[in-house]
Structure formats: C-alpha cells, structure tokens
C-alpha cells in the first residue's frame, strides 16, 4: 500500500505541476478551449523551443499533442531578435498546417497566440528524434525515454518515410525544407517518423513546369541560432557557394543518417559556427571510411554519396527510396500496412494471411506501435476479422499486461460478441490460453465466459468441441452460481441432444476435468443423476461415464456415500457390464469399478454396524457396573389404592409379588390375633390387660417397622385401625404411659395426615397401601373378634376410645366417599360395627360406581 501511495503522490505532483505550468502559460489561449493538456512529454523545433504536452480533445475525447512556445524564453534576447524568432516560429507552423501528407506531421488545431504563448495541436506524439537521440533540453526528466534505443527496422522505415516525405515536398509541393535535422523530425505515437519544423522552408519561385528555383538567404552570424537553420546539418553550398536546391535537403538527410548511427561525442555533425562549418566541408571532400564504420554496410556507399560536397552527385529522394537497403521484409510489411486503406478486402485478406510470418522479424515495440493500429482498423469489418485475429493474437502473446490492457483488449471486446462468421469464434477459442493469461478476471466473467456460452448454444460441432476443451481452464474463475445456472445446464443439454459422438464424449471429458473444482452437492444433485440419462451406450461414452464415477469415488473432497452407490450407481452400472460393444480392457475396467464400489459399501456399512454393536455392548457393561439402588418404599399402584372401594371396573389391578406377600402376612397376623381372642376368653380385666399389652407390642412393632417417622414407609391401613381400637391404658406405670402417649400422638398425627395431605398417594417417599386398609377394615367388621362378639363390651370399648364429642372433627379425603345417610363420621370414628364402611353386598340397593371426576378429585 505504501508503494501505491508513493506512486499516487508522484503522479499527482506531476499532474499538478503540469497544470500549474499550463495555467501560467496558456491563460486565454484559444487552444485550451478545445483541448485539455496533461503531462509534458517532449520538446522539438529550432533549439527545442517547443514544449510538447499530451492532450485530449474535449469534444471527441481524441488523443492529441499540444505544442506550446512560452514567450518568456525570449527574454534573453533584444526586441528585434525576439520578433525575428517569433516570426520564424509562426511561419513554420503556418506552413505545416497547409501541408497534408502521411509523412508530414498532421495539425489538428492551427496556431493560436496569446500574450504569454504560442500553441497549436497535432496528432499524438511520442517524442522528437532529438529527444530519442539524447537531447532532452526544455523537457522534464525523460522517464519514457530511459534506455530507449531505436531498432534497425525503425531506423530503416523511418528513413524511408523521410525520403518519401522529401520526395513529396520536392516534386509535388516544390518546397525546400532546408532544416532536416533531429529537432525537425517527430516520432508519433505509432512510431512513424514525421517531418516537422518548416521554419526555414523556401518555396519555388519558378513558373509552371520549369526547373524549380529557390531564393537564397544568407546565413547571418549576428542573428540568434534558433532563428537560422542548424549548421550541423546544413549543406555546404548553402553557405559557401550561395546556392541551394532539393539536393541540399538530401545532404541534410545524409547527415541525419550519420547522426542516428553515430556514437555519442562524434564531431562530424556538431558545428557551432561558420569556421567549424568550413572545416567540416573540407573534411567531407575526402571522407575517411572510419567515419562511416557505424553505418550498416548496405547503406555506407549511399550515405557517402549523400554527403558529397557536389550537389549533382547526390541521389534525389526517389532514387534513394529504391536502394537495396530498403528491400527488407520488415520495411515492406510496414509499408504495406500504411497503404492498406487503398486496398480492397480481397487484397487485404491476402496480405493478412502472410502477416504472421512477417511479424516474426519485427521487434515487439514495432508490432505494438506500427502494426497493431493498422490491424485494429479492420476489426470494425466482421468479414475481415478472421484474417486479422491471428496476427493480433501473435502480438498479444508478447505483450505485457499493461500493453495488452491499453492497446488490445478494448478492441477485441466487441469482437467477442460476434457469432458470424463462425471462424471468429473458432479463432478466439483456439487462442483462449492467451486471453486467460492477460485478461483480468472481471473481464473474463463479463466478456469471455458469455462468448463460451454462446459457443455451446451454437449449431457448429467444431465450436462445441473447442468450447468443451477450453472450459476446464476457466475452473478457477467460475463461481457456484455460474456453474449451476449457466454452465452445467448447457453441457447437459448438449450431451443429451447432440448427434455427434465426439461432442458427447467431449462433454463427459469436460465434466470430468471440472469435477475437482465443483462442490460436492453439485456433483450429487446435478452430475450423477444426469449420467444415466445419456441415451448412448457406445464404449467411448461408457468409458467417459466410468471416468466420472471413478473420479467422484476416489476424490477426497467429493466421496460418494454408500447410500448413493447402493441405490443409484450400482443399479445403473451392473447392467452395463453385459454390453456387447465393450472390449476386454473396457469390461475389466467397468467390473473393477463395480467391485470397488461394492467393496466400499460393504466396508463402510460393516464398520457402521460394528460401531453400533460396540456402543450397545458398552452400554450394557456400564449398566452392569453401576451400583443397585434399593428403596424401602415403592410407589402406590392406582389399582391397589382403590381396591375394595368399588373401583375395580375403573382401575386395572397390577399388584406386585411383594405387595401380595406383605398383605398375606398381615392378614395371617390378624387372623391369629382374632382366633386367639375367640378360643381363650378372659375376664374383662384380663382382656383389657392383655389387649393393653398386645396393643403396646403392636404399637411398638408398628412404630419400629411399619411407620418409621424419619424414613417414611408404607402405612398399613389394618394396623392403623388396630391402633384406634386399642383400649385406653389404665396402668399408672410411667413407662407405659410414655409409650401410650407416643402411640396416641403418632395415631393423631397419622390421622391428621390423611385429612391434610391430599397428595399422600402421589408421594414417592411416603406411600400408604389403601387397598389393605379398606380390606382389613371390612375384615374387622365381619370377623369374630373380642370387640364385635360382645356388643356391650364392644360399645364400652368403643366409648373408651371415642374422642371427646366436643372436639373438632377431622375429615380425611376418603370421608367424601362414604354414604350421606346416616350422617358421615370421620375416618377415626368409623370403628362401630353398626356403621359399615360400605353397604353390604347383600343389600338389594344398587351401588353407585364412582365417576372419573370423583376419582380425579380423590387423586387431587
């Protein structure tokens, strides 16, 4: 990021400085109304006084070059010299504007003068030849000219262009340039050499068809150098004999050729005054061969002729153009390119066919600057595009990313949308590797991929095959949506509908190459279900399907599940094993894949079952090793709680063995007690004493076993009634009294618990066996016991244990179940044999069964 910031700041400073310079130089100049200037790129003209800026025309956004002469540069001269210089510069631009020729710099806007400057606009310019040769006066740091070196082909063709320009000036315009030198040669943006600097040109004064005559103007040492031709390139006769003609420009061309090939510091073309000029003229009479050693061998003799001090011995411009030096493939190629506009489509198509071979002999810079602009012009004609594209891609192959984005990509984007002629798409697909290498991903998504989609939708099998062959190279640029919605549907449709076996096989190969870049779910949902739908069973198609299955099975990211293999793939592959068209190797490959898939299913499912079995065994082992927790209490079963209350039809009886054993034991104890009372009658006192003793023992036993206070257990209803029917102790023993009080307190607490705790039957820690209580109560009423056999004694005993009538009665939840007539009594007062808990079964009156609401009220 820091590097980008530095670059941005450098560019911003450069642009701001240029704008500030122009704002100080061009205020009010009409050129600024139509052109926007940006960076200062070069200098040209006499003394390199013209500053050249890169510009753009506001109306058309067309690139241009803006030449600016700042009048403040003339401050070092007096007014007369300033006026002469200004007149010279104006004259040169005015004459340039009048001439139109491919080898003459084209003026887009004529000269405009303001108080501060002179300015005009031309075609886009790279630099002047003087700048390229190292003269960088009146220009910024030449970043674009660093290590810039002219190629031989550039020099050859440049000299050819200058010769053609001079031939046009001499023969057609009848004009003598008189200042052919590096400052007067402009290299435009395409690398073409253009003649500029008509400041000292001389027009022909001869009438009609007579020989041209050019008036002589003597060289004045008193005038500024920039107001007179460059002495280093001026012909000797222009000063020594006061004669000049078209051959004088050819001498200047010879000196230009020498300067282009000479090494730095060569004194032959550096002349500062007339004395040095005369000395050089004498040297040229016998020009040593060593001075021409840097000039190409095929050009030495002609340069020597051009530098001859005798004008008649010099060749003219037409003669010089025809020398063997210019018989070069590269020069001819560039020359043909410049004349393409004069040819018809047939001639141009023939030229473009051979152009790729000629391009191999041209440097890349020449291809980009000179060849490419000519090719781009013909891209606007669809019939010519197939002939142009091969050469275009040859140039693009050697381009840098920056050059490709600037010079090529903007022009081929419209070509990607063309479907006719079909050769356009074929060539684009063949050169897809270059496109992907240089085209940014965003442009690939926007322009290249749609071109491939249009190719898949076309009707040409050759286009289909090329599209399918290049699509895998886009795998890294494809997103999930493009693959699912655009690419795969087209490939599937093409594979199912095409009649070409080659196209169908290429579809499968394309899918196979794309497989590793796809999402697992796309493969499962889009690709695997599509393979059985292919209507062809040719061996090549089957091998393609086999390859896709094999890749999907073995790829780590994909991995087909055993369910898919068992339910979808194997039912499809197994019948294919008996296809008659398969060769033995193909059959072996198919069977091997089927076996591999079945082995995968077997291994995976066996592993799963083994894991499940292991988990089950571990669970059993864990249950066996856990400690057994035995509880002294068991939850009351619903059918046991309401046993004997007439709820048998509503409650399902589920009595455990332990409950049955406990009930049987308790009933046997009661029967033994009853039988003992019947067989051994005793006096009342003895009975009371014995009953007291038994009640004490029974109470103690209940306290210790059946009704532990801290650790609550089942409450036996029979024992509860026994406690209520025990006689009141008469002994005065403190110990017996204490025990009786404890027993009486326990009985009262237990009775209150029935009336206050409506959730007694739902408590898991304190449970009471209501079934035993009801059954034992009925047994007490019907059995012959001491209290029931003797009514008087029973009444007395009942009265002895009867509570105080004034005491507030406590009603339990079970009291609501008793008949309403006679009046209900609390549960602790229901021991009279005359008041049975339930009506006798022998009674003819019907027994009302409890409703479900009554049961729920009882449980609540």
FENLIN-V780499 format. One record per backbone hydrogen bond with DSSP energy under -1.0 kcal/mol. CO is the residue of the C=O (numbers start at 1). NH is the residue of the N-H. If there is no record, write none. Layout:
# FENLIN-V780499
co=CO nh=NH
co=CO nh=NH
This chain:
# FENLIN-V780499
co=1 nh=5
co=2 nh=6
co=3 nh=7
co=4 nh=8
co=5 nh=9
co=6 nh=10
co=7 nh=11
co=8 nh=12
co=9 nh=13
co=10 nh=14
co=11 nh=15
co=12 nh=16
co=13 nh=17
co=14 nh=18
co=15 nh=19
co=16 nh=20
co=17 nh=21
co=18 nh=22
co=19 nh=23
co=20 nh=24
co=21 nh=25
co=22 nh=26
co=26 nh=29
co=29 nh=32
co=30 nh=33
co=31 nh=34
co=31 nh=35
co=34 nh=58
co=36 nh=56
co=39 nh=54
co=42 nh=52
co=44 nh=50
co=45 nh=48
co=46 nh=49
co=50 nh=44
co=51 nh=68
co=52 nh=41
co=52 nh=42
co=53 nh=66
co=54 nh=38
co=55 nh=64
co=56 nh=36
co=57 nh=61
co=62 nh=57
co=64 nh=55
co=65 nh=122
co=66 nh=53
co=67 nh=120
co=68 nh=51
co=69 nh=118
co=70 nh=73
co=71 nh=74
co=72 nh=75
co=74 nh=77
co=78 nh=82
co=79 nh=83
co=80 nh=84
co=81 nh=85
co=82 nh=86
co=83 nh=87
co=84 nh=88
co=85 nh=89
co=86 nh=90
co=87 nh=91
co=88 nh=92
co=89 nh=93
co=90 nh=94
co=91 nh=95
co=92 nh=96
co=93 nh=97
co=94 nh=98
co=101 nh=104
co=103 nh=195
co=106 nh=123
co=109 nh=121
co=112 nh=119
co=116 nh=71
co=117 nh=114
co=118 nh=69
co=119 nh=112
co=120 nh=67
co=121 nh=108
co=121 nh=109
co=122 nh=65
co=124 nh=189
co=127 nh=187
co=128 nh=132
co=129 nh=133
co=130 nh=135
co=131 nh=134
co=141 nh=143
co=145 nh=148
co=151 nh=155
co=152 nh=156
co=153 nh=157
co=154 nh=158
co=155 nh=159
co=156 nh=160
co=157 nh=161
co=158 nh=162
co=159 nh=163
co=160 nh=164
co=161 nh=165
co=162 nh=166
co=163 nh=167
co=164 nh=168
co=165 nh=169
co=166 nh=170
co=167 nh=171
co=168 nh=172
co=168 nh=173
co=169 nh=175
co=174 nh=204
co=176 nh=202
co=181 nh=184
co=182 nh=130
co=182 nh=185
co=183 nh=45
co=184 nh=196
co=185 nh=129
co=186 nh=194
co=187 nh=126
co=187 nh=127
co=188 nh=191
co=192 nh=188
co=194 nh=186
co=195 nh=105
co=202 nh=176
co=207 nh=210
co=213 nh=205
co=220 nh=223
co=224 nh=227
co=225 nh=228
co=230 nh=233
co=235 nh=238
co=236 nh=239
co=236 nh=240
co=237 nh=243
co=245 nh=248
co=246 nh=250
co=247 nh=251
co=248 nh=252
co=249 nh=253
co=250 nh=254
co=251 nh=255
co=252 nh=256
co=253 nh=257
co=254 nh=258
co=255 nh=259
co=256 nh=260
co=257 nh=261
co=258 nh=262
co=263 nh=266
co=273 nh=277
co=274 nh=278
co=275 nh=279
co=276 nh=280
co=277 nh=281
co=278 nh=282
co=279 nh=283
co=280 nh=284
co=288 nh=291
co=289 nh=292
co=290 nh=293
co=292 nh=295
co=296 nh=299
co=296 nh=300
co=299 nh=303
co=300 nh=304
co=301 nh=305
co=302 nh=306
co=303 nh=307
co=305 nh=308
co=310 nh=313
co=311 nh=314
co=316 nh=320
co=317 nh=321
co=320 nh=323
co=323 nh=326
co=324 nh=327
co=326 nh=328
co=328 nh=332
co=329 nh=333
co=330 nh=334
co=331 nh=335
co=332 nh=336
co=333 nh=337
co=334 nh=338
co=337 nh=340
co=339 nh=342
co=340 nh=343
co=344 nh=348
co=345 nh=349
co=346 nh=350
co=347 nh=351
co=348 nh=352
co=349 nh=353
co=354 nh=358
co=355 nh=359
co=358 nh=361
co=359 nh=362
co=363 nh=367
co=364 nh=368
co=365 nh=369
co=366 nh=370
co=366 nh=371
co=367 nh=372
co=371 nh=375
co=372 nh=376
co=373 nh=377
co=376 nh=379
co=378 nh=381
co=381 nh=384
co=384 nh=388
co=385 nh=389
co=388 nh=392
co=389 nh=393
co=390 nh=394
co=391 nh=395
co=392 nh=396
co=393 nh=397
co=396 nh=399
co=400 nh=404
co=401 nh=405
co=402 nh=406
co=403 nh=407
co=404 nh=408
co=404 nh=409
co=408 nh=411
co=408 nh=412
co=409 nh=413
co=412 nh=416
co=414 nh=417
co=415 nh=418
co=421 nh=424
co=422 nh=426
co=423 nh=427
co=424 nh=428
co=425 nh=429
co=426 nh=430
co=427 nh=431
co=429 nh=432
co=431 nh=435
co=432 nh=436
co=433 nh=437
co=434 nh=438
co=435 nh=439
co=440 nh=444
co=441 nh=445
co=442 nh=446
co=443 nh=447
co=443 nh=448
co=444 nh=449
co=447 nh=451
co=448 nh=452
co=449 nh=453
co=450 nh=454
co=451 nh=455
co=452 nh=456
co=453 nh=457
co=460 nh=464
co=461 nh=465
co=462 nh=466
co=463 nh=467
co=464 nh=468
co=465 nh=469
co=466 nh=470
co=467 nh=471
co=470 nh=473
co=471 nh=474
co=472 nh=475
co=474 nh=477
co=479 nh=483
co=480 nh=484
co=481 nh=485
co=482 nh=486
co=482 nh=487
co=483 nh=488
co=487 nh=491
co=488 nh=492
co=489 nh=493
co=490 nh=494
co=491 nh=495
co=492 nh=496
co=493 nh=497
co=494 nh=498
co=500 nh=504
co=501 nh=505
co=502 nh=506
co=503 nh=507
co=504 nh=508
co=505 nh=509
co=506 nh=510
co=507 nh=511
co=508 nh=512
co=509 nh=513
co=510 nh=514
co=511 nh=515
co=514 nh=517
co=515 nh=518
co=519 nh=523
co=520 nh=524
co=521 nh=525
co=522 nh=526
co=522 nh=527
co=523 nh=528
co=527 nh=531
co=530 nh=533
co=531 nh=534
co=538 nh=542
co=539 nh=543
co=540 nh=544
co=541 nh=545
co=542 nh=546
co=543 nh=547
co=544 nh=548
co=545 nh=549
co=546 nh=550
co=547 nh=551
co=548 nh=552
co=549 nh=553
co=550 nh=554
co=551 nh=555
co=552 nh=559
co=561 nh=565
co=562 nh=566
co=563 nh=567
co=564 nh=568
co=564 nh=569
co=565 nh=570
co=569 nh=572
co=569 nh=573
co=570 nh=574
co=574 nh=577
co=575 nh=578
co=576 nh=579
co=583 nh=587
co=584 nh=588
co=585 nh=589
co=586 nh=590
co=587 nh=591
co=588 nh=592
co=589 nh=593
co=590 nh=594
co=591 nh=595
co=592 nh=596
co=593 nh=597
co=594 nh=598
co=595 nh=599
co=596 nh=600
co=597 nh=601
co=598 nh=602
co=599 nh=603
co=600 nh=604
co=601 nh=605
co=602 nh=606
co=603 nh=607
co=604 nh=608
co=605 nh=609
co=606 nh=610
co=607 nh=611
co=608 nh=612
co=609 nh=613
co=610 nh=614
co=611 nh=615
co=612 nh=616
co=613 nh=617
co=614 nh=618
co=615 nh=619
co=616 nh=620
co=617 nh=621
co=618 nh=622
co=619 nh=623
co=620 nh=624
co=621 nh=625
co=637 nh=641
co=638 nh=642
co=642 nh=645
co=647 nh=650
co=647 nh=651
co=656 nh=660
co=657 nh=661
co=658 nh=662
co=659 nh=663
co=660 nh=664
co=661 nh=665
co=662 nh=666
co=663 nh=667
co=664 nh=668
co=665 nh=669
co=666 nh=670
co=667 nh=671
co=668 nh=672
co=669 nh=673
co=670 nh=674
co=671 nh=675
co=672 nh=676
co=673 nh=677
co=674 nh=678
co=675 nh=679
co=676 nh=680
co=683 nh=687
co=684 nh=688
co=685 nh=689
co=686 nh=690
co=687 nh=691
co=688 nh=692
co=689 nh=693
co=690 nh=694
co=691 nh=695
co=692 nh=696
co=693 nh=697
co=694 nh=698
co=695 nh=699
co=696 nh=700
co=697 nh=701
co=698 nh=702
co=699 nh=703
co=700 nh=704
co=701 nh=705
co=702 nh=707
co=715 nh=769
co=716 nh=720
co=717 nh=721
co=718 nh=722
co=719 nh=723
co=720 nh=724
co=721 nh=725
co=733 nh=737
co=734 nh=738
co=735 nh=739
co=736 nh=740
co=737 nh=741
co=738 nh=742
co=739 nh=743
co=740 nh=744
co=741 nh=745
co=742 nh=746
co=743 nh=747
co=744 nh=748
co=745 nh=749
co=746 nh=750
co=747 nh=751
co=748 nh=752
co=749 nh=753
co=750 nh=754
co=751 nh=755
co=752 nh=756
co=753 nh=757
co=754 nh=813
co=756 nh=758
co=757 nh=760
co=759 nh=762
co=768 nh=770
co=769 nh=773
co=770 nh=774
co=771 nh=775
co=772 nh=776
co=773 nh=777
co=774 nh=778
co=775 nh=779
co=776 nh=780
co=777 nh=781
co=778 nh=782
co=779 nh=783
co=783 nh=785
co=785 nh=789
co=790 nh=794
co=791 nh=795
co=792 nh=796
co=793 nh=797
co=794 nh=798
co=795 nh=799
co=796 nh=800
co=797 nh=801
co=804 nh=807
co=814 nh=817
co=815 nh=818
co=826 nh=829
co=827 nh=830
co=832 nh=835
co=840 nh=843
co=851 nh=855
co=852 nh=856
co=853 nh=857
co=854 nh=858
co=855 nh=859
co=856 nh=860
